[in-house]
């Protein structure tokens, strides 16, 4: 079996007696609640999935990884593994301090001795690791717009493994998987990385890869954080379990990887290879646009389709895990079978259903052909994606104070309730401020927090099949994007820009707020002393200057009907 990366499979967990002692000592130590991303990272540090790391990277390792894809000791490592914290928390700790790291329920996962504390240049990190500072890239967006400003590095002591209550029979540490391979006498193992449901093309690809490598097959899907908008992992794992019935019992296995992806394309492919080597695999499948995040602001792919394969090959000898490259698989109608796209003859008909087309067919309850996927997999996906007329959705009105957004929202709510059939909830900006965000001010930070709270409530309503109608000012594009990314994986999302001109809004001002803002009595007032970042591509724009509220509400209803959310 392959040696782990760096020669030793790390296991940073204390034994039961040591863990109890560490827990007792730590009661008064500073405590940090791990984010979902950090929880994924710490699990793979502690169990050896990220061998040879023994903690979150310090500044020397971080700088070397960003610039050269190597740890400070020269060992190949392409992705920074860092712990970002708030400035407020960073100000309470120093290098040499020991802190506790806890999950969201306050359970102690590990302690860390701080070796480094620094403020990174995140734009340089984006350029070095991701090759771009375009925040259409989800990891660029996270680093520049949502992550905390200070990094802490240091060695970890594991007290208790992060707890999972789902799919426990398919979760394995690197050592557990290595032990299973030894028990099963698997000497060569080819791993397949996926963050999407598997269909017939994936099955054919993995069969071919295993045959080519003369190896056993490990389906090793990611169930940590993936690209915003991806199908939730509960649905994906149910699909994987259904598909396993179509794989040979004795030569194939399924195991789940709690990895937080960075969507870093070529660098991520090398990283994924290192992780699979730590799990005991000897071969790794890399297909088209591996770990690619899609298109940039200019509509171009962030990475070339086979850049990941090229970078992997460049470092393959040092990686000591073999690449199994594969082109895109398409269905050839004349052959009634799948083939790599570059092997299809010009006279043959190739068929393929993209991820976007799959989502469209699921939304509109359209046919998915047998050649594309297995009926039992399609059934799972249809349960997760009912027809639009049964899905929850959010209407998110945004615009200046006095633009008419709250009045339109009320009118739409009334009309939807008159129609019946679904529960409707109005999250008006003023009402939310009073009942959900009363302690917040009007700084940019507090405004963003208020909008994110609205988005969270709306996402829960949408997830459970209801209709959420939101009508805040929501002046900043970043917070609106966060809300969209939160809701779109769960149901429909329509951003409606009520773009009534500022002068019209000011003329309507019954409360005299604009006058007070111009006089300097009210600070940070949107449109006067604080900016409004106009939506670039909303689903609707409505100017209430020359139309009635009833007419505006009808426009919204007609849009919903056109999109398929309102049925007969």
N, C-alpha and C positions, 0 to 999 in steps of 0.2 A: 504494500500500500504506500501511496505517496507520502513523503514527509510533509508536515505542515509548513506553511510559509515561515521562513526564518529558522526552521528546524525543530521547533517545539510547539506543541499544542497547549496553549495557555488555559489554565483553569484557575480563576482568581477568587473562587468562593472559599471562604473560611469553613472549617469543619464546624459541627454543631456547637461544641464547647466554645471555640474561639468566636463564633458568631454571637453567641449569647453574651460573652464578655464585651465584645465590641458594641453591641446594642446597649448594654448597661452603661458603658463609658460615654456614649454619644448623646446622652439625654440633653445636655446643655450646649452642644455644639451648634454652630449656625447650620440652618437647614434650607436646602433648595428643592423645590418641587419640580421634578423632571417634566419637560414637555413631551408630547407623544413621540416626536422625532428623537429626543435624547433617550427616551425609554427604549426605543428600538436599538439605538447605538449601544447603550450600556449593556443590553442583553447579549449582544454579539461580542462585546469586549470581554465580558465576564466569562462566557462559556467557550471562548476560543475561536469563535467564528471570524474575529478580526485579528487573529494571531499574526504577528508577534506583539500587538499592542497590549499594554498593561494598564491603560487608562486613557483619558482624553489627552490628545496631543498637546505638548507644550509648544512654546513659540519657535524654538529651533526646528523641531520636526515640522510644524505647520509651514514655516517659511520655505523649508526645503521641498515639501510636498507640492506647495503651490507653484514654485518655480521650476522644479526638476523632476517631479513625480517620484521622489525618493525621501525616505526618512533621513534624519541627520546622520545616521550611521551608514548610509549608502544603499540600504535595502529598498527595492522597488515597492512603492506604495503611492497610488495615484490620487486619492481622495482625502481631503482633510477630515479628521474626526474630532470635532471641537465641541465644547460646551459653552453656549452663549448665555449670559446672565444679564440682568438689568444693572444699570449704573448704581441704583440704590443698594442692591445686594452686594455688588462688587466693592462698594465703599465700606462695607462692614467686615471685609475679610482681607487677609494679607497672605503673601507667599509664606509657606510653612504651616499655615492653619490647616486643621482637619475639619471638613464639613460633612454633613449627612446629605444623602441624595434619596429622595422619596418619590413614590408614585403618587397619582392624583388622590388616592385615598389616605395618604400619609404613611403608607407602609415603608419602612426602611429597606431600601434595596442594596445600598452600598455606602461606604465612606470614601472620601477622597482627600489625600494630602495635597494641598495646592502647591505646585512647583512653579507655576507661571500665571501671571495676570497681565493682560495687555488689551489694547484697543486695536483691532485689526483694520487694515485697509481693505474693505470688502469689495470695492470696485476692482482692485488688483487681484483679489481672490477670484472674482467672477471671470476676469480676463484670463488668468492663468489656468484655472481648472475647467471652466466652461467655454472659454474662447469667445465670450461675448458679455456685454453689459446691457443688452436688450432685455427689458423686463417682461417681454412676451415669454421668455424662458422662465418656467416656474421656479427654478432654483435661484435665478437672478432676482426675481420678484421677492422670493422669501428672504434672501440675504439682504437686499437693499431696502426693502419696505416693511419687513415683518420680524426679522430676527433681532435679538438683543444686542447692545453695542459692545459688550465686554466679553472676552474669552477667558475661561479658566482652564488650565491644564494640570494634570497630576495623576498619580497612580491610584488605583482603586483596590478596595477590599470588598468582596461580595458578601453580603449578609443574607439576602434572600433573593432568589430568582424572581424576575417579574412574573406575575401570575396571569395565566390564561385559563379561561373556563370553557373555551370553544375548541373543537377539533383537536382535543388533547392527544388522541390516538395517532395523529399525523404530525405531531410536533416532536422534533428530535434535536438534541445538542449535537455538535460535531462529533464528540466522543461516542454518543449513542448511535449515530449513524455509521461511524466507522466500525463499531462493534457488530452492528447488524450485517454490514458488508462481509465482515470476517465470518460471522455465523453462517451466512448464505453462500460463502465461498465465491463472492464476487471479486474478481481480481482487476477487472477493467470496468469502469463506470462512467457513462456519459451523462452529463447533467443538462437539463433543458430549463432555461430561465423564461418565465412568463409573468406578466401582470394582467393578462386578459383571459377571458374564457377560452377554452380550447375547442377547436372545431376539427373537421375532417382533414383540412390542410395541415394543421399542426400535428395530427396523428401520423399522417403520411411522412411529414418531415422528420419526426422523431424516430419512426420506424427505420427510415433510410439512414439516419445518422447512426443509430445503434448497429445496423447491419454493416455500415461502412467501417466503423471502429471495432467491430466484432466485440461489442461490449454490452453490459447490462445498462438499463435505462433508469435514470432517476428524474422524475418530474419534480422540480424544485421551485414552485411558484412563490412569488413575493406576496406576503400578507401584512407587510408593514405599510408605511406611507408610500404611495405611488403618485402618478400625475393627477392633479386636480381634475375631476370629471370622470375618472376611471370608474368602472363598475365596482361596487363594494365587494370586499373580499369574501364576505359570507356567501354571496351569490356565486362568486367565482369558484370557491372551494366546493360548493354543492355541484357545480358543473364538473369540476375535476373528478370528484368522487363518482359521478355518473359515468364519465368517460373511462375510468379505470377498468370498467367491465369489458372494454374493448381492447385492453392490453393483456398480454400473457402474465399470469400470476407469478410464475417462477423467475421471470426475467425483467420485471418492471416494478417500480415502487414510487410512492407519492410521499413527499415530506414538505412541510411548509417552512418558509424562511421569513423571520420577522425583521426584514430589512427595510430601512427608510431610503428609498431611491433618491438620487440627485438628478436623474435624467441627464447625465453628463456625457452621453454618447461614447466616444472612443475611450476616454479615461475610465468611464464606468464599466465598460466591457472588461478591461484589464482587472479592475477591482473585483468584479463578479467572478472572474477566473480564480483570483487569489482566494476568495471566500469558498468557492467550490472545492479547491484543493484542500483547504482546511477541513472541509466536511468529508474528505476521503475520495473525491472524484478524480479520475485520471484524464477525462475528456470533457470539453465544454462546447455546446452548440452556440454559434453566433450567426444570426441571420441578418436580414436586411434592416438597416437603421436601428441597431441594437441600442436600447435605452435612449432613443431620440425623443425630444419633446415636441416635435412638430415644426411649425413654420414660424419665422421671425416676423418683425413688423413690416418687412417688405414682401412678405409672402414666399420667402425662400426657406428651404430646409436649413435648420441650424447646422446639421452635419450631413456629409455625403452618405449615400446608402450603404457603402461598404468601408467607410473610414474606421469603424470599430474593428472590423476584421484585420485591416492593415496594421493598426497600432498593436493589436494582439500578436500578430505574426512577428512584428518587430521585436517584441519582448518575450516570445514564446519559449526560447531556450532557458531564459532566466526564470520565467514563470514555472516551468516544469509541469505544465498541464497542457494537453494537446487541444488545438483548435479543430472543431468540426464545422467548416463553413457551409452555409446553405443560402441559396438564392430564394427569392419569393416563390412559393408554390401556388400554381393556378390549376383549375380544373379544365382538362382538355375534353371538349364535348365528343369529338370523334373517337377518342380512346376510352371514354367513360372512366377516366382515372386522373389522378393528380400528377403533375410533372413540374420540375423547376422551370421558371419562366423563360430562361435562356435556351431550353431544350425544345420549346414549342416551334413547330414548323410554320412557315408563313401561311400555308393553306389551312391550318388547323384553327379551330375556334376556341379561344381561351375564355373562361368564365371566372369571375372573382367577385366577392362581396366585401367591400371595405368596412372598416369599423363604423364610419359615418353612415354608410348605407344600411348596415345592420341595425344601428340605433333608429334610423328612419323607419325601417320595416317593423321593428318592434313597437315603436310609438303608434304607428297607424294600423297595427294588427294585420300587416301584409304577409304574404307567404314567404317562408324560408325554405328553399328547395332541399331535398334529401341529400343532394351531392355536397351541400355546404356544411351541414351539421347533423348530429344525431337527434332523433325526436326527443329523447329524454333530456338532452342538454337544452334544446329549444324550449321545452316545457318549463324548465327552471328559469330561463331568461324571461319568458312571458309572464311568469308569476311575479318576477321583480319589475317588469315593465308592462303594466296593463295598458289597454288602449287609452289615448289621451282623454277621452270623456270620463275616465275613471281615475285619472291621475290628479294628485294635488298640484297646485301651482301658486306662484306668488306674483302679484302685481306690485311693482315698486315704482311709485311716483316720486319724481324729484324735480325741484325747481325753486325759484325765489319765493320768499314769503309774500303772500298776496297773489301768487300766480294762478290760484284756483285748484291746486292739486288736492287739497283736503276735501274741498267741496265735490270735485269729480269723484274722488275715492268714495265718499259717502254715497253719492248717487249710484255708482257702480255696485257698491255693496248692497244697496236697497234693491236694485234690479235683479241681482243674482239671488238674493234671498226670496224675492217674489217668484223667480223661476223654480226654486227648490231643488232638492236632490243632493246638495252638498253643503257642508258647514262652511260658513264664511266668517272670518275674523278681521276686523279693521285695527291696524296698528298705527294710529295717527301720531304724528310727531309730538304734538303738545301733550297728548294723553300718555304716551310712553315716557316723556320727560317727567311727568308727574308721578307715575306709578312704578317705573322701572329704572329711571336714571336721575332721580331727584337730587342725588349728591353731586352730580357732574356739573361742571361749568361749561364755558363755550370756547375753550382753547381747542386747537386742532386735535390734540391728543384726546381730549374728552369728547369732542364731536365724533371722532372716529370710533371711540369706544361705544358711544351711544348707538351709532349705526350698526356696529357689529352685534350689539345686544338685540337690536331689532331683527337683524338677519338671522341670529340664532333662533329666536322665537318663531320667525317665519319658516325657517327650515324644518323645525319640528312639526309645525302645522302642515307644511307641504308633504313631508315624509309620511304623514299619517292620512293622506288623501284629502286634506282640507284645502280651502282657499285662503291665503293670507294677502291682505291688501295693506300696503305700507305707504305712508305719505309724509316722510321727513324731508327737510331741505336737502340733506345729504350732499354737501357742496364739493366733496373731494372724490376724485375718480378712484383713488386707491381703496378707500373703504367700500365704495360701490362694487369694485371688482371682487373684494373679499366676500361680500354678500352673494354675488353671483356664483362664485366658485363654491360657496357653501351650499347653495340651494340647487343648482343645476343637476348635480348627480342624483338628487332626490325627487325631482319633478320639474315642472315648467317654471320658467322665470322670464318675465317681461319687464324690461326697464322702460318706463314711460316718462320722457322728458317734457314737462309742461313748460314750454319755452316762451311764455308770455314775457314781452320786453320789460326791462327794469322800470322804465318810466310809467308803464301802465300799472305795474304792481305798486309803485310808489303813490300813484294817483288814487288807488283804491284803499289806501292804508287807513282803515277806520280807527286803529289803536294809536296812531301817531308814532309808530316804531321807527319808520324811516326818518322822520323829522328829528327824533331823539338821537338816532345814529349819526345824522349829519351834524348835529349840534355837539357830538362827542359825549352825550350822556350815556348811550349804549355803546359799549366797546365790542369789537370783533363781530360786526353785523354783516352778514353775507350780502354782497353786492355794493356795500358802501366802504367799510373798512376791512373787509375780509373777502377773499376771492371766491368765485363760484367756477369750478372747473366743469365746463359743459361736456355732457356725454358725447363721445365720438360716434358711437354706433348703437343708439338705443333701438328697441323694437318699435317704438312709436314716438312721434313728437306731436304735441298738441299746443296750439296757441289760442288762448281763450279771449283774445282781444275782441274778436268779432263773431264769436259763436256762443250759444247758451251752454249752460252746464249739462242740460239734457242731451244736446247734440254731441258734446264731448264724451259723455258717458256712452252714447250709442256707438261712437267711433271705437271705443274700447271693446264693447260687446261684439261688434262686427269683426274686429281683429281676432278676438278669442274664437269666434265661430270659424273664421278663415283658417286659423292654425289648427283647428280640430278639437279644442278644449270644450266647446259647447256642442252637444249633439241634439238630435231631434228628440 
